[in-house]
Amino acid sequence: MYKDNPALGTKEAYVPGLTSEYVSKTYGIPIADVAKLGSAENPFGPSPMATEVVMSARKIENYPDWTAGALREKIASKYGYKPEQVICGAGETEIIPWIIRAYSSKGDKILMYVPAFPIYHMVAENEGRVPVFIGMGDDLDFKWDDYIAAIKDDVRIVFLTNPHSPTGRLIPNDQIRKVCRAAKNQLVVLDEAYIHFSKTNGGMELLREFDNLIVMRTFSKVYGLAGLRIGFGISTPEIITPLMHLKPTWNMGALQTAGAVAALDDDAYVKKTVDAIAEMREYVVEQIGKTMQGRYTVVGQPSSNFFMLRIEDPALDSTTLFNELLKRGVIVKDGSVSFIGLGKRYMRIDVSLKKHMDRLLRALSEIQPVR
């Protein structure tokens, strides 16, 4: 009789954001009116240049290049590195398990802030590693002294997300440098899935300073290609080579590779998206601060395409608010379900088109707690 891994099935599986179709069908709201603010997707759709290439693709009867060579070359050229420093996967969520398997053993510790992107600790637990959680401050700010002090000899991998999810807070490069210096015998994984929305260059330049760093990015957010599943990591050849040996042979299809190569040239689309999100982020944060004092506040100064809403009214909790928003055609993330360590006071909410932000603001103002 076969036996499965006892670590599997003992934890709750990843909880994705609900679909617009589900909310439309359940609550009778026209699908075009549903504000889908729970998955950090691009409200403008996919990169037009990527769409054109994918839709015109014809030659898909042959196996693709197992290394995704064309995409590795394009990424290397765009960021000033060599193709052998790049690895591509079906989103960052495929690359994260490779990193954990290649650079830690069962029983080793994996360091991360809490709350964090759930895949970090879920993969660690499923692979028999031990997540080490460092709590954030009262305002969900970074406790750097605690974090750096936790980088001990039995920690093998250190995760940082910039901007941080779910708070949207930006980590300065100087602070990332301090973590890399403290991690003398550890691999630092810098997840920059949302970095474009910060209007900074992120931490790519740090790869020239530290050989214990890998930077990950995705095409799911600013390029609008979440459905194609494309992510990549850049590091030293010495770190990338074992990952290439570990990855599935044909993990990247021809359409993924072609679409991503085209998207990397779509700078005008990226600028349009980033500028629009920045404008709407400022708008919604300002409106919540002006009109909802005493009921809701925004955590910190978000630099991503989402923000963290704190529920100040003690008579209202995140699950109640989540369900009431659904009834009004607004999908968000309930912090108590989507992120460990948050409790019942927080929601992560995407920044989107103005009509969706206005729908959110109206819904928040309408919802009254039961006292």
N, C-alpha and C positions, 0 to 999 in steps of 0.2 A: 504494500500500500504506500503510495507516494505521500510525502508530507510537505506542506508549503512552509514558507518562511514564517515563523511565529510572529515576527514583527509586522507582517502585512495583515491588514484587516482589523488591527487593534486600534487604529487611529481613524479619525474622520477623514474622508477623502477631500480633495480640493473642492472648494465651492465657487464655481464661476458665477459671473453676473447673469441675471435672468435675461431672456431675449425679449425683444419688442413684440414678437409674434405671440408669446405667452401672455403678456400683459394685455395686448389688444384683444385676444380671444377671451381671456378671463374676465376682464372688466368692461368690455364693449367700447373701448377707446380706439378711434381710427389710428392705424399703425403709424401714419405720418405725424401724428400728434404725440406719440409716446416719446418721452425724454429718456433716452438710454444713457444713464450716467453712472454705470457700474462696472465698466470693463476697460476704461481708459483708451477707447478706440478713437480713430480719427473721424470727426463728424463730416469731413469733406470727401470721404471715400478714399480709394486707392490713388497712388501716384499715377497721373495720366500717362507718363512715359512707360511705367511698368505695365499698365493696363494694355497699352498698344502692343507691346512686345508679346505679352502672354496671350492675348486674343488672336494674334496673327501666327502663333506657333503652329508648325505642321509636323516637324520631324520628332515624334515622340515614341517611335516604335523601337528605338535602340536604347540600350542602357546608357545612362548619363556618365560623365566623368566622375568616378567615385570620390575624387578629392574636391569636387566643385571648383576646379582650377581657375576657370574664368572669373568666378566671383572672388576667390582669394586674391587673384592678381589685381582686380579692380579695387578691392578694399585696401590692399597694401599700397597701391598707387595713390589713392585718395588721402590716406593718412600718413604716408611717408615711411612705410615699413616694407618688409620683404614678404612674398607669398608664404614662405615657410614659417612665418610668424603668425599666420592666420588659420583658424579652424572655423568651419561653418556647420550649423546644425539646424534642425527643424524648430527654430525658436531657441531662446536662451534656456528654456525648460528642458531641452534635450542635452545641452552642453553641461548644465549644472551636475547631473548625475555622473557624467564622465569625469569631471573634475574631482568629485568626492571619491569615486572609485580609484582614480589614478593616484591621488595625493593624500589618502588616508586609509587606515586599516580598521577592521572591526574593533570597537571599543575606543577608538580615538575621538577626540573632542573637536567640534566644529563651532566656532564663535560667531555670534550674531546679536544684533540688538533685538529687543522685543518691545513693540510689535515689529514684525518683519514680513517680507514676501514669504508666504507659507511654504513654497516649494523648497526653500533652504532647509527647514527643519523636517519637513515631511520626507524628503529624500534621505537626509541624514539618518532619521529613525528607521526607515525601511531598509537601509543598507547596514544597520547595526552600529552606526556611529552615535555619539552622544552630543546633542546640541547643548551649547552653553549659552544661556540667555542673559543678556545685560539689559536691565530695565532702563527706561528713559526717565527724564525728570518730570516734575509735576505738570509742566506745560508741554510734555512730550518733546523736550529738548534733549540734545545729546549729552551724556555724562562721560566725557572723554577720559577723565582720570580712571574711572571704573573700567572702561573698555580696554584701555591700554594695559592696566594692571592685570586683566584677565588673560592676556596673551602669555600663557605659561608653556612649559616644555611639552605638556601632553596635549596641547592644542595644535592641530595640524593645518587647519584652514580658517581664515578670517574673512567674513563677508562684510562688505559695505555696499549700500545702495545709494546712488546719488543721481538726482534727488531721491531722498529717502521715501520709501513706500511703507506705510500709508500717509505719512505726514506731509510730504512734498517739500520738506526742508532741504536746502542745499548745503553740502559739505564743502568748505573751502579746500583747495588743493594743498595748502600748507598743513591742514589737519590730516589729510590722507598721507602726506609725507611722514608725519609723526607715527602713524600706524605702521607704515611700511618699514620704517627704521626700527620700531619696537619688535616687529615680526621677523627676527633674525633667522629663525628656522621654520617659518610658516609661509604658506602661500596666501597672499592677499587677493581676494576676488572682488573687483570693483565693478558692480553692476550698474551700467549707465543706460538702462532702458529708456529713461525719460529725459536724458541730458539735453536734447535739443530745445526743450521748452524752457530751460533755464537761461537761454541765450548766452551760454558760455561755451568754451571749447572742451570743457570737461577734463578728464584726467589722462587723455592719450599721451600728453607730453611726459607724464611721469614714467612711462615705459622706458624712456631713455635714461632714467635715473635709477630704477630699481629692477633687479632681475628676479624678484619674488612676487611680481605683480602680474595679474591677467585682467584685462579690461574686456567686459562683455557689452554688446549692444544688440538691438533688435530692429527689424523692419516692420514690426507690428504696430508701432505707435505713430511716429511722425510721418512715415511713408505710407501708412494705411494698408499694410499688407498682412494683417493678422491672419487672414484665411489661407495665405500661402505658406505660413510657418517658416520663417527665416531668421536666424540669429547668427552672431559670430563672436569669437574671442580673439584677442591679439595679445601676444606675450613673446617671450624669447623662444627660439626654435627648440631649446632643450625642454621647455614646458609643453610646447605644442605637440612635439613628436609623439610622446606617449599617448596623448589624447587621440591622435590620428590612428594609432594602432588599436585603440579601444573602441572607436566609433563604429557603428554599422557601416558596411561597405558602401551601399548605395542609399545613404540616408537623405541625400538631396536630389530631388527630381529636376529634370531639365527646365521645367517652367519656373520652379523656385529660383534656380540660378539665373535664368535669363531675366526674370522680373526684377530681381534684386540688383543685377548689374545696371539695368536701365534706371531704376529708382535712384541710384547713387548720383546720377547726372541731373536729377530733377530738382535743382536748387531753388528754382522759382516757386515750385509747389511747397517745398519745405519752408521757405520764408513766409509764404502766404499763410500756411497752417500755424506756424509759431507766432506770427504777429497777431493773428485772429484770436488764438488761445490766450495770449498775454493780455489783449484788450478785454476779453470776456472774464478772465480771471480777476482783473482789477475791478471790473464792473460788479461782479457778484459778491466779491469780498466787501466792497464798499457798501452795497445795498444791505447785506446782512448786518454790517456794523451800524448802519443808520437806522434801520427799521425793526430790528429784532433784538434789541438790547434786553438782557435779562432772560432771554429764551434760548438763543444760540450765539456761539462765537466761533470764529475761525481760528484754528491753531496756527500760531506763528505767521511767517510770511512765505506762503507756498511758492515754489519755483517750478512746478510741474503742470501737467494737464489735468490735475485733480487737486482737491484740498480736503482737509480734515475738518469736519464740523463737530463741535462739542455741544452737547445738549446741556444747557444750564438749568432748565426747569426741572426740579426734582420729581415732578409728577409725570414726567415723560421719560421713556427709555428708548434705546436704539431699535429694538425689535418692534415695538409699537409704532414708532415713527416710520420705520421701513415699510410696514404693512399699510399704514395710512397713505404714505407716498405712492405706493403701488396702485391703490384705489384711484389716485388722481393722475395716473399715467406717468409716474416718475420712478425710474429704477436707479437705486444707489447700492452701496455696499454697507451692510450692517456690520459694524466693527466687531460685535460680540460673536459673530458667526465666521467672518472672513479672516480675522487676525487674532492670534492668541495674545493674551495679556491686556486687552483693551477694556473689557467689561462692557457695560450697557450704556455708556455715555457718548459714544463716538460713531460717526458715519464717514466713510470716504466717498466723495462725490466728484464726478468728472466735471471738467470745464468743457462746454460745448457751444453750440450756436445760441444766439441771443434768445430765440423763441423758446429754446429748451431751458435756458437760465431763468427766463421770466416765468415759465411754467413751474419750475422748482420754487422760485421765490413766492409765487402765489400759493402754492401748496403748503409751504412752510408757515405762511401767515394764517392759513385757514385751519390748520390742525390744532385742535384744542385738547389738552390732556384731561383725562377723567380724574376729578378730585374727590 
